[in-house]
């Protein structure tokens, strides 16, 4: 039931303990003997064995073989519900005992068994490890077991810094959990922005140009023309590049604005530190900044034109990604009709499964434009969706339900 390799070694019991258990059995019977065993185990603080002893007590009451790890076939069908309720009750008791002593990892083993993560989630929410505490068992429960992934991420960011937190995000598939992905990116943007702002302030002060304490990062970058001379940088440029790219997933808000300032900083770096990206982000930070400006609603039309001009050269080289970026921007701006028009123009035959943006089929269904859906399916030699589009266009009820 549990990984004994992860459990502490069981305590050693004196011969007198076994004598007392045997005496209780001989004097008062099996139930009293198990009660005596439970008392001894609690006094010895052996919660793992206590759990199994409590299950043994119920099995003795039910008149079935006493071995708590025995097969379920030992139990008559009419006893299953009662026995399972005992497992839940004792699991809560032992799990809570572990939580009371701050042992989240071992508590989780019991609450996971009974399918009740909430007490552990609440414990993680309140968890604040001391300087000498090892937070990794709690991080594993929070992140790997998804009990409270936001807390797990915060623990890594606080204890190990930006680099480990970036690695945590990159090594996890968060595409199916956009809410968590957004949370992590926001935290990374906030952490890197605060770190960068402090370091630029300190640099300016060291150069004899102390800025106002409340000055925004964008203002700090204009204080001195020589701030970036001699390939100067104030932050790990790999961290800056990773977080700026992640920020493309952010919705409008303060973190998006801070990410825009990070891109302003990145654009001021020397060419050897900026690197180059793949189209449509060849000019890395400058292109990221334009993208984020569009999402923020600033210079959106000019920004869209900037990315639109990259589509045809990309398609000529067999690269549809610039078109996908453009369509995603239109979706973010809540312009689905424009997004559909762009998808029809630039991606009429592209396999939907290869796209990082909504396809013609998906956008047409969202808009209820089933004639377009049918036309696109015919262009892609897709008879199934072709006929589905024709039927939906002729059947108002079906069309309405599919939107």
N, C-alpha and C positions, 0 to 999 in steps of 0.2 A: 504493500500500500504506500509506503514511504521509502525514500532513498536513505537507507541506513548509513551509507557512506558519508552523508552530509550531517548526520546527527552526532552529537557529542558522545563519547564513550559512556555506556551506562555505569551508574555507580555500583560499587561493590557492596554487597549486603552481608552483614555479619550472620553467623550461624543462628543467632538468637532470633533473627527475623523469620527464618524458615521454620524454626520451632514454634513461634507464635502463630504462624499461618496454619501449621499442621494441627496445633492445639485447638484453634478455632474451628477447624473442619471436624475434628473428632468430637468436640463438645457441643457445638451449635449447628453444624451442618454446612453445606456448600455455600449458601448465600452469605452467611456470617463470615465464612472464610474469605470469600471474595471481598467483602467489605473491609476485612482486616488487611487484605492485600492492598486495596486501594488506599487505605490510610497510611500504610508503610511507604507506598510509592509517592504519595503527596509529601510526606515528611522528607523523603530522600530527593524530592524535586525531580523525579523521573516522569515527566509529563507524557512522554511517548509511551512508556509501558502502562501508565495510568489509563491512557485512552483505551488500550486493548483490554485492560482489566475491567473497565466499565462495560465494554462490549461482552466480555465473558460473563459478567453478572447477569446481563439480559438473557444470554443464551442459557444460563443455568435456570433462570426463571421460566424460560420457555420449554425447558426439558429437552433441549437438543444438545449435541456434542459441544463441550465447553470451549473448544479451541477457536479463538476469535478470528483467526485467519483462515478458518476452514472454508470449504466451498459453499456457495449459496444453496446447492442442492441438499445440504444438511438440514435446511430449514423447510418446514411444511409451508405451502403457499399461504395459508391463513396467517402466518407469523411475519411475512415479509414486511408489511406496512409498519407494524410495531417495531420491528428490528431496525428498519431504516430510519424511523423517527428517533430511536435511541442513538444511532450514528450521528444524526444531525445535532441532537442535544449535547452529546459528549464532544462532538467536533467544535461546537460553539464554545463550550466550557474551556476546553484545552486551548483552542485558538485565542480566546480572550485572555487566558492566563499568559500566553506568550506575548500578546500585545501589551499587557500590563507591565511587562518587564522590558518592553522595547524591542523584542525580537520579531521583527516584521516577517523575515523570511520563513521562520518556522511556523509562525501564525498562519501564513499564507497556505502552507501545506494542508492545514486542516480546513480553512475556509474554502479553499479550492475544492477539496474533497466533497464538501456539502453544497457547493455552488452558490456561496454567499460572499462575493467580493467586497461588499460595501464597508464592513468594519475595517478591512485592510486599507481600502481607499481613503477612509477618514483618517486612519493612523498615518498614512503616507502624507496626507495633506498637512498634518501637524508636525511631521518629522523634521527636526533640525539637528543634523549630526554635529557633534563636537569636533574640535580640531584633531583629536586623536582617534575618533571613531572611524570605522571602515564603512562607508556608505554603499559599497557595491552590492551586498545582498539585497538592500532595499531598492537600489537602482534596477537590479535584475527583475524583481517583482513588479516594480512600477512600469518599466519600459518593455522588457522582453515578454512579460506575461500580460501586458496591456491593462494593468489594474489602475494605474494613474500615470500614463506616459508623459504628460506635461511635467509632473513632479520629477519623474526620472530624468527628463531632459534638463530641467533646472538644476538638479543635483550635479549632473556632469558639467554643466556650464559653470556653476559656482565653484566646484571643487577642482576641475581640471582645465577650465578655460575654453576659449573659443575654438582652438584647434581640435580638441577631443569632441566638442559638440558638433562641429562641422562633420567630422568623421562619422559620428553617430547618425546624422541625417543622411549622409551619402550612402551609408551601408544599410539603410532601411528603405523599403519600398513604401513610401508615404502617399503614393498616387491614389490609393484607395481610401485614404483618410485625409482629405484636403484641409479639414479643420485643424488637425494636429500639425500638418505640414506648415500651415500659415502661422500657427502658434510658435513653432520652432524658429521659423524664419524671422518673425517679429523679435523674438528674444535675441537672436544672433545680431540682427541689425542694431537693436538697442545697445547691446554689449559692445560691439565694435565701434559704433558711433561715439559712445561715451569715452571709450579708451582713446580713440583718435582725437577727439576734441580736447581732451586733457593734455595729450602729448603735443598737439599743435600749440596750445596755450603756453605750455612750458617752454617750447622752442622759441616762441615769440618773446617771452619774458627773458630768456637767456640771451636773445639778440638785442635786448634793450628796447623792445616794443611791446610792453605788457598790454594785452587787450582787456576790454571790459569783461568782467567775470561772466556776465550774462550774454555775451556775444554768441551768435549762432556760428556753426562751423563754416557756413558759406561766407560769412563776414570775415572770419579769421583768415581765410585763404587769400583775402585781398589786402591784408595789412602790409605785407612786404613782398616786393617783386622777386627777392632772392630766396624765397622760402623753399623753392625746389631746386636751387642751383646745386651743381656737383652731385647729381643723382640722389638728392636727399629724399628720404621717405620716413614716415613716422609710425608705420604699422606694417605687419607682415603682409606683403603684397599678395601672397597666395590666399590668405584669409580674405583680403579685400576682394579679390577676383571671385572667389567662391560665393561670398555673401551677396555681392552685386548681382551675380547671375541668379542666385536663388530668389532675390527680391522681385524678379519678374513675375512670380506667383502672387505677390501681395495685392490686396485690394486697396483702394484709397484710404488714407488715414495717416496718423503721425509717423508710423514706421515707414510707410512709403516715402514720406517727405524726407526722413532721415536717410533712407537709401539713396534718394536723389542727391543729397549732399555728399554721400560716400562716392557717388559717381563723379560729382564735380571734383572731388579730391583726386580720384583716380585719373581723370582726364588731364590733370596738371602734372602728373608724374612724367619723368623722362621716358622716351620711347622704349628704352631697354627694360624698363620696369613695367610698362603697360602691357606688353605682349600684344598678340593679335588673336582674334577669334574667328569663328566660322561665320559665313554669311547667314543672316543679315546683320551680324554683330562684329563685322571686321574691325571696326574702330572701337572695340570693346566698350570702355566706359562712356564714350560719347554716344554710342548707339544705345547702350543700356539707359542712359539718361533720357534720351528722346523717347524710348519706350515707356519709361516710368512717368515722364511728363504727360504722355497721352493718357495713361491710366488715371493720372491725377486731374485730367481735364484741362491741361495747360498746353496751348498750341497744338491741339489735337489734329486739326486738319493738315497743318504743315507736317506734323510728325507722321501722320498716315501716308502722306504723299512721299515722305522720305523712305518709308519701308515699301511702298508700292513700287517705286522705281527699281527696287532690287529684285522684284519677282521674275521678270522676263529673263534677265541674265542668268538667274538661278535655274529656271526651267530649261533654258537652252543647254545647261550643263547637266541636266537630269536631276536637279535638286529642287524639290518642292517645298523645302522648309521655309524659305522666305514667304511663300504664299500662305503657308500654315500660320506663321507668325502674324501676318497681316489679318487673316480671318479671325484668329483668336483675339486680336485687338478690337475688331469690330464687335465681336461677341461681348467682350468686357465693357464696351461702350454702350451696350444694349441697342445695337443696330443690326438685328437679325436679318432684315431684308437686304441690307448692304452686304452682310456676310454671305447670304445665299447667292447673291449676284456674283460676288467674288469667287465663291466656290465653283459656281457654274462656269465662270470664265477661265479659271486657272487650274481647277482640279476635276474636270469632268470625267476622266477615266481612271483616276487614281483609286487604288484599292483602299476602301474605308479602313481596313485593319492596319494600314501603314501610316495613318495620319495622326498627328498630334493635335488636330483641330477638329471641330464638327464637320462631318461630310455633307455633301449635297443632300443625300438622303435624310440625314438627321435634321438638317436645317429646314428642309422642305416639309418634313413631318411636323416640326415645331410650329411652322407658319400655316400648316394646312394647305400647302401648295402641292397638291397631289399630281397635277399635270406636269409640273416640273420634276417631281420625283419619278414619274413614269418615263419622262424623256431622258433623264439622267440614267435610269436603269437600262433603257434601250441602248444608249450610247456605250454603256459598259458591258453590253451583252449579258444582262442579268434579267432573265425572263420572270423570275419569281417576284422581285420587287416591281418589275414592269406591270405585271397583272395586278399586284396588290395596289399599286398606285391608281390604275384604271378603275378598279372596283371601289376604292375609297373615294375617288372623285365622283362616282355615280351614286354612292350610298351616303347620304348626309349623316346618318347615325354612326356608321362605321368611321367616317372621316372625323366626326367630333370626338369619338372615343379614343382615336389614335393620337390626337394632338396632346 
